């Protein structure tokens, strides 16, 4: 229960904005929200053109996944609620047009930010751009949303893997977010690559390092925005619903299981 209302009731009449909806967790989130909360008004999803496909083609491809078959049977018209917004977290203001920005900031009350690079050994510059600068752009964008009730950021249980016992709190970052952002602005990729081992320290990779800094960046904005940080652990195939064993990638334990 969410307060006096069920989760489904909370979403009645609400419009939602999701980044990363074309990724594994984003797809599962989108499907669950639409199937479990039929009263949702609209779901706006940030989509970037890719491999010669425009956002509407990518949306069609997304919704044709086997994951949505159960929802399709329950509500054949569900796709009308899903609206693709052209954009990219690598661009200023998420790369959205003025028309789309007005549509989102005037209608949305809940935001899920799950777009990130999940490549553990990503080069530092791109990892920072995706996982820290992208979060900063989302923060600035959300400050314009007129009736925002929640900004949920998808982090990872491993962003503090250098700590033996992890509590549900935001830890001090390995480097102040603004210092990392400044460094990435003037340093080229080769210099950052050379410094990466020293920067990440006792963290295993750039992914956990940048995700930890992103959490602190959100923490710094807690007075201005209703922020929630969600830390999933290793993500595998679906257990029972909507399709037992559904998965669309070979990341993490899935690759090992497939090999076995």
C-alpha positions as CSV (number, residue, x, y, z in Angstrom):
1,X,0.0,0.0,0.0
2,X,1.2,3.5,-0.8
3,X,-0.3,5.6,2.0
4,X,-4.1,5.3,2.1
5,X,-4.1,4.2,-1.6
6,X,-3.0,1.1,-3.4
7,X,-0.2,1.4,-5.9
8,X,-2.6,1.0,-8.7
9,X,-4.9,3.7,-7.3
10,X,-1.9,6.1,-6.9
11,X,-1.3,6.0,-10.6
12,X,-4.9,6.6,-11.7
13,X,-5.0,9.5,-14.0
14,X,-1.2,10.1,-13.8
15,X,1.2,10.5,-16.6
16,X,4.7,9.2,-16.2
17,X,8.1,9.8,-17.9
18,X,10.7,7.0,-18.2
19,X,14.2,7.1,-19.5
20,X,15.9,3.9,-20.4
21,X,12.6,2.2,-21.4
22,X,14.2,0.4,-24.3
23,X,16.7,-1.3,-21.9
24,X,16.0,-4.6,-20.0
25,X,14.9,-3.1,-16.7
26,X,13.1,-0.3,-18.5
27,X,11.0,-2.7,-20.6
28,X,10.0,-4.7,-17.5
29,X,9.1,-1.5,-15.6
30,X,7.0,-0.2,-18.5
31,X,5.1,-3.5,-18.9
32,X,4.4,-3.8,-15.2
33,X,3.2,-0.3,-14.8
34,X,0.8,-0.6,-17.8
35,X,-0.5,-4.0,-16.7
36,X,-0.7,-3.5,-13.0
37,X,-1.9,0.1,-13.1
38,X,-4.5,0.3,-15.8
39,X,-5.6,3.7,-14.7
40,X,-2.4,5.3,-15.9
41,X,-3.1,8.1,-18.3
42,X,0.0,8.2,-20.5
43,X,3.6,7.0,-20.3
44,X,6.1,9.2,-22.1
45,X,9.4,7.4,-22.9
46,X,12.6,9.0,-23.9
47,X,13.9,7.3,-27.1
48,X,16.8,8.1,-29.3
49,X,16.9,7.3,-33.1
50,X,19.3,4.4,-33.6
51,X,20.7,2.4,-36.5
52,X,18.6,4.2,-39.1
53,X,15.3,3.8,-37.1
54,X,13.3,6.7,-36.0
55,X,11.7,6.8,-32.5
56,X,8.3,5.5,-33.7
57,X,9.9,2.5,-35.3
58,X,11.9,1.8,-32.2
59,X,8.7,2.2,-30.1
60,X,6.9,-0.3,-32.4
61,X,9.9,-2.7,-32.0
62,X,9.8,-2.3,-28.2
63,X,6.1,-3.0,-27.9
64,X,6.3,-6.0,-30.2
65,X,8.4,-7.8,-27.6
66,X,7.1,-11.1,-26.2
67,X,7.1,-9.3,-22.8
68,X,4.0,-7.4,-23.8
69,X,1.9,-10.3,-25.1
70,X,0.0,-10.8,-21.8
71,X,-0.8,-7.1,-21.6
72,X,-1.9,-7.1,-25.2
73,X,-4.4,-9.8,-24.4
74,X,-5.7,-7.9,-21.3
75,X,-5.9,-4.5,-23.0
76,X,-5.5,-4.5,-26.8
77,X,-5.4,-0.7,-26.8
78,X,-2.6,-0.2,-24.2
79,X,-0.1,1.0,-26.8
80,X,-2.1,4.2,-27.3
81,X,-0.9,5.3,-23.8
82,X,2.8,5.0,-24.7
83,X,4.2,8.1,-26.3
84,X,7.8,8.2,-27.6
85,X,9.7,11.4,-26.9
86,X,12.7,12.0,-29.2
87,X,15.8,12.7,-27.0
88,X,19.1,11.5,-25.6
89,X,20.6,11.9,-22.1
90,X,23.9,12.7,-23.9
91,X,22.4,16.0,-25.1
92,X,21.7,19.2,-23.3
93,X,18.1,19.3,-21.9
94,X,17.9,15.6,-22.8
95,X,17.8,16.6,-26.4
96,X,14.0,17.1,-26.4
97,X,12.2,19.6,-28.6
98,X,10.4,22.5,-27.0
99,X,7.0,21.0,-27.9
100,X,7.9,17.7,-26.3
101,X,9.3,19.5,-23.2
102,X,6.1,21.4,-22.7
103,X,4.1,18.2,-23.1
104,X,6.2,16.4,-20.4
105,X,6.5,19.3,-17.9
106,X,2.8,20.1,-18.0
107,X,1.5,16.5,-17.7
108,X,4.0,14.3,-15.9
109,X,4.0,13.8,-12.1
110,X,6.3,10.7,-11.7
111,X,9.7,10.2,-13.4
112,X,11.8,7.0,-13.6
113,X,15.4,7.6,-14.6
114,X,16.9,4.2,-15.6
115,X,19.0,5.3,-18.6
116,X,22.7,4.6,-18.0
117,X,25.6,2.7,-19.5
118,X,25.7,-0.7,-17.9
119,X,29.0,-1.6,-19.5
120,X,31.2,-2.2,-16.5
121,X,34.5,-1.5,-18.2
122,X,33.3,1.6,-20.1
123,X,35.9,4.3,-20.7
124,X,35.7,6.9,-18.0
125,X,34.7,9.8,-20.2
126,X,31.6,8.1,-21.6
127,X,30.7,6.5,-18.2
128,X,30.8,10.0,-16.6
129,X,28.8,11.4,-19.5
130,X,26.1,8.8,-19.2
131,X,26.0,8.1,-15.5
132,X,26.8,11.5,-14.0
133,X,26.2,14.2,-16.6
134,X,23.1,12.4,-17.7
135,X,21.8,12.4,-14.1
136,X,22.6,16.1,-13.8
137,X,20.6,16.8,-17.0
138,X,17.7,14.8,-15.7
139,X,17.8,16.8,-12.4
140,X,17.7,20.1,-14.2
141,X,14.9,18.9,-16.5
142,X,12.8,17.6,-13.6
143,X,13.1,21.0,-11.8
144,X,10.9,22.4,-14.6
145,X,8.1,19.8,-14.2
146,X,5.2,21.6,-12.6
147,X,3.6,18.9,-10.5
148,X,6.4,16.4,-9.8
149,X,5.7,14.0,-7.0
150,X,8.6,11.6,-7.4
151,X,11.8,11.3,-9.3
152,X,13.0,7.7,-9.0
153,X,16.7,7.1,-10.0
154,X,17.8,3.5,-10.7
155,X,21.2,3.1,-9.1
156,X,22.9,-0.2,-8.2
157,X,23.5,-2.2,-5.1
158,X,27.2,-2.2,-6.0
159,X,27.9,1.5,-6.1
160,X,29.3,1.2,-2.6
161,X,30.8,-2.3,-3.0
162,X,34.0,-1.0,-1.3
163,X,32.0,-0.9,2.0
164,X,31.7,-4.3,3.8
165,X,28.2,-3.5,5.3
166,X,26.0,-1.3,3.1
167,X,23.2,0.7,4.7
168,X,20.3,2.4,3.0
169,X,21.9,5.8,2.9
170,X,23.9,7.9,0.5
171,X,27.6,7.6,1.2
172,X,30.2,10.3,0.6
173,X,31.4,10.1,-3.0
174,X,35.0,9.1,-4.0
175,X,35.2,12.6,-5.7
176,X,32.9,15.6,-5.5
177,X,30.5,15.5,-8.5
178,X,31.4,19.0,-9.7
179,X,35.1,18.2,-9.6
180,X,34.6,15.1,-11.8
181,X,32.4,17.0,-14.2
182,X,35.0,19.8,-14.5
183,X,37.8,17.3,-15.1
184,X,35.9,15.5,-17.8
185,X,35.2,18.8,-19.5
186,X,38.8,19.7,-20.1
187,X,40.6,16.4,-20.1
188,X,40.7,14.3,-23.2
189,X,39.8,10.6,-23.2
190,X,43.4,9.3,-23.3
191,X,44.4,11.3,-20.2
192,X,41.3,10.1,-18.3
193,X,41.9,6.5,-19.3
194,X,45.5,6.8,-17.9
195,X,44.1,8.2,-14.6
196,X,41.2,5.8,-14.3
197,X,42.9,3.1,-12.1
198,X,43.9,5.8,-9.7
199,X,40.5,7.5,-9.8
200,X,38.4,4.3,-9.2
201,X,40.6,3.3,-6.3
202,X,39.1,0.4,-4.4
203,X,36.0,0.2,-6.6
204,X,36.3,-2.5,-9.4
205,X,35.3,-0.4,-12.4
206,X,34.0,2.9,-13.9
207,X,30.4,1.8,-13.6
208,X,30.3,1.5,-9.8
209,X,32.5,4.6,-9.5
210,X,30.2,6.8,-11.6
211,X,27.0,5.4,-10.1
212,X,28.2,6.3,-6.6
213,X,29.0,9.9,-7.6
214,X,25.6,10.1,-9.3
215,X,23.9,9.1,-6.0
216,X,25.6,12.0,-4.2
217,X,24.7,14.4,-7.0
218,X,21.0,13.5,-6.4
219,X,21.5,13.8,-2.6
220,X,22.8,17.4,-3.1
221,X,19.4,18.2,-4.8
222,X,17.2,16.5,-2.2
223,X,15.8,19.9,-1.0
224,X,14.6,20.8,-4.5
225,X,13.2,17.5,-5.7
226,X,11.3,14.6,-4.3
227,X,14.0,12.0,-5.0
228,X,14.0,8.2,-4.5
229,X,17.1,6.1,-5.1
230,X,16.5,2.4,-6.0
231,X,19.4,0.0,-5.8
232,X,18.8,-3.3,-7.7
233,X,21.3,-6.1,-7.4
234,X,22.3,-8.4,-10.2
235,X,19.4,-8.6,-12.6
236,X,18.5,-11.9,-14.2
237,X,15.5,-13.3,-16.2
238,X,12.0,-12.8,-15.0
239,X,10.8,-15.3,-12.4
240,X,7.1,-15.7,-13.1
241,X,5.5,-12.7,-14.8
242,X,4.6,-11.7,-17.3
243,X,6.6,-14.5,-18.9
244,X,8.6,-17.0,-16.9
245,X,12.3,-16.8,-17.8
246,X,12.0,-13.7,-20.1
247,X,15.3,-12.0,-20.8
248,X,16.6,-10.0,-23.7
249,X,20.4,-9.9,-23.1
250,X,23.3,-11.9,-22.0
251,X,24.6,-9.6,-19.3
252,X,25.5,-10.8,-15.8
253,X,24.5,-14.4,-14.8
254,X,22.4,-14.8,-17.9
255,X,25.5,-15.3,-20.1
256,X,26.9,-17.9,-17.7
257,X,23.6,-19.8,-17.6
258,X,23.3,-19.7,-21.4
259,X,26.8,-21.1,-21.7
260,X,26.0,-23.9,-19.3
